[in-house]
Amino acid sequence: QVHLEESGGGSVQAGGSLRLSCTASGFTFATYAMGWFRQVPGKEREEKAISSIGFSGQNTYYADSVKGRFTISRDNAKNTLYLEMQNLQSEDSAIYYCAAVTPEPSEYWHGGYFNMKGVWGQGTQVIVSS
C-alpha cells in the first residue's frame, strides 16, 4: 500500500527558507519519478507538479513560479524526497504534497507532470507572512 508522509512545513517571513521532506513506502521508490504539488487555501490542489525529479535524480523540472528559488532532490537509500525552498513569498503559502509522477522529467516535455498513483499524503503546510 502506497504511503506518503510530508513534513517540514511551518511559518516563515517572506524571504525565508524551509526544507520539506517526503518519506515514501509501499512501492519501489527508486524506480519512480517524484514530484511536489501544492494547494493554496481555498483552491483546488494543482494537478500539475510544481517540481519533479527523475528516478535517478539526474533530471529535474521546475515550474516558472518556483524556478531559481526551489531545489528538488532525493535520497533513494532513504526513500525520501526533498524540496529546498528559498526566498519564500506570500504566494508560496500552501499545503505541499508529494507523489510519484509521470512522465519522467525531460527538457523536451512541456505537458506537465501528474500524480501517477492517485495517492496523496496528508501534506505539510507552509505559511509565508510578509
N, C-alpha and C positions, 0 to 999 in steps of 0.2 A: 504494500500500500504506500503510495507516494505521500511523503510528509515534508513540508517546507516550513521552516521556522526562521522568521526575520527578527533581527534585533539591532540595537544601536541607535535608534531614533532618539529624539529629545528636542529640547527648546534651545535655540541659539539666537544670537543677534545677527542681523544682516552683516555679511562679510565673514561670518564664522564658518567652521568646518565640522563635519561629522563623518563617521565611518560606519556604514551599515554592513551587517553580516547576514548571511542566509545559510543555514545548515540544512542539507537535504538528505533524505533517506528513502528507501523503498524502490529505488531504481539505480542503475549504474551511472552515477553522476558523471564520471569521467568521459562518458561517451555521448553526452548531450551538450549542445549549446545552451547557454543560460542567459537570462535577461532580467532586467529590473523594469517594473511598471509602477505607475503611481496613480493615485486617486485624490483629486482635490476635493476637500469637503464640500458636500452639496452637489457634486457632479458624479457622473459615471466613471468607473475606472477606465483609464485609457486602454484601448485594446492593443495598441502597438507599444512595444518596449521602448523606453527612453534610452536604453543602453543594452547591448548584448555582447557576448563573448563566445568564441568558438570552443569546442570541446577541449582543444589543446591549449587554449589561452592565447594563441597567436593572432587570431583575427578579432577585431572589436568593431563595434558600431556605437555612435552617439547621435542622438537627436540634436538638431541645431540648438535647441533650448538649453542643453547642458554641455555641449562641446566646449572643451577648453577649461571646464570647471570640475567636471566629474571624471573619475577614473574607475573603470571596472576591472576586476581581477578575480582569480580563482585559485584555490588550492585543492587539487584533485585528491591529494592524500588525506585531506580532512573533510572532503565532501562539502566544501564551503565556498560560497560566492561572496564577494565584497563589492562595495561601492563607496569609494572615497569621494566625498563631496566638499568642495572648497568654494569660497566666495558665495555662500548661500544668499539667496534673495527671497523676498517675501513670496514670490510666485512659485518657489520651490516647496512651500508648505503643502504637505500632502501625506497620505498614508502610502508607504512604499512596500511593494510586493516583489518577490522573485518567482521565477518559473522557468521550467525547461522551455526553450523556444525553438521555433522553426521559421525559416531555414537557417543553416549555418551562416554566420556573418560573412559578407563578401562585399568588396568595394563596387562590384558590378550589380548588386541587388539594391533596388530602391523601393521595394514594395512593403517594407516594414517587417517586423519580427513579432511573432504571435505565440501565445501560450499553447504549446502542442499537447499537453496532457489534460488541460482543463481543470487542473487542481491549483488551488491558492492556499497560501498560509494565512495567518491572522494579520500579517502586515506589521509594520512599525511606523509610528507617526513622527513626522518631522514638522516642527513649528519654527518658523523664522520670523522674528519680530524686527521691525525697522526702528 
